[in-house]
Amino acid sequence: MKNRKKVEVCFTPNLYDLHAEDAEIVVVIDVLRATTAMCAAFDNGVAKMIPVATLEEAFEYKKKGFIVAAERGGEIVEGFDIGNSPASYMGNKFEGDTIVITTTNGTKAIHTARNAATVVIGSFTNLDALSEWLIEQNKNVLLLGSGWKSKFCLEDTMCAGAFVENLQKSGKFRCEDDSSVAAKFMYIQAKDNYLSYLKASSHRVRLAALDLNEDIKYCLTPNTSSVIPILKGQLFS
Amino acid sequence: MKNRKKVEVCFTPNLYDLHAEDAEIVVVIDVLRATTAMCAAFDNGVAKMIPVATLEEAFEYKKKGFIVAAERGGEIVEGFDIGNSPASYMGNKFEGDTIVITTTNGTKAIHTARNAATVVIGSFTNLDALSEWLIEQNKNVLLLGSGWKSKFCLEDTMCAGAFVENLQKSGKFRCEDDSSVAAKFMYIQAKDNYLSYLKASSHRVRLAALDLNEDIKYCLTPNTSSVIPILKGQLFS
């Protein structure tokens, strides 16, 4: 099994440089809710998404007439069209459109990984579809959690652990770092009941305060989507 | 329970600034093996320990006639007296002495935390003794894992999780960050059989290759020590 590719987990963008060296594909994960929303957008016919790291850039796009999704601290930023709820895209509301998106954590993580050979969007919703695609690529995979304001977060780590488990099951991947082992352990421990496990998640508590329980359930339900959003230049399609 | 103090876990020195703000006491943890060795040293009559971050500083002390413990990559650095094995101190071998110590990860973490109001040394060996002391202090506690070359490591995180559990059981501490919750989960999952759980630990694999299984067992056995090494100026006593 000498030729197995490496799968590794990086908990937060702040640790990216320590993990990025051998990475050929970076999967950016922000379960609650940016990357789940991006998968929902493509599922609902959105043509392209342009991730931007700052509100300044988002305002520039807004001025040019783009539809802009902007979230900070779980809420839609004043003056923008939508935030980071997957529900915003349901019913093919933005079919064929290009959406600009900036969020507290997710787009920061995308920005951190932007120079990797390939950057793709992962979530529980496209877990199996993206896992299959990653196995086909036969390249080293780094799963990058977006965290919460640069700190480790439970839900992104568990989702990364779900990808680790899928990739290892294929027999084509090895997993060496303790961060990957821990992510897989956490996922296996939690897989039968994410919601209960995540009661303790600080981010879930923040979102619960915003009355987003339906959103949270959607974000934690695996395999409702089969999209593989890939970064090409400045945008995902 | 409004007046409960905060207990938080920081996985590696690289994330220290994100967690340090409210910390009043920082517990530095390097289970395999620096902080376990430091506890063993004090248990065996060592009077003082001077942690230094670099080999250059260690050489300077060596020239001045100090006994110097220097480890890199799990092995004693050539030209030094001892490495980071707790076994070096057994049988009161260095009773009354001052030992200078530099290690791959542990002393780097101590260096990172050096400006905190109080810095203490934690390990599985002084788990209950240090927990009791921390509960008595009634201050915010940050548990800092040393990691492996700045990356997350399982054994330090589990040890941090053991402290979180002890402190929370007292009823006097709250735990908010996902990193603390995850550390506690990992500890609870592993507590009945560390050695089996840590089979997957990358660091354990590294040490096993160096034939250090006796050392590892010692490092993972809780409550063989009651020392509380506290940093005063440049040295622990």
Interface residues (C-beta under 8 A of the other chain):
Chain A: F11 T12 N14 L15 L18 H19 W148 K149 S150 K151 F152 C153 L154 T157 E176 D177 D178 S179 V181 A182 F185 M186 Q189 A200 S201 S202 H203
Chain B: F11 T12 N14 L15 L18 H19 W148 K149 S150 K151 F152 C153 L154 T157 E176 D177 D178 S179 V181 A182 F185 M186 Q189 A200 S201 S202 H203
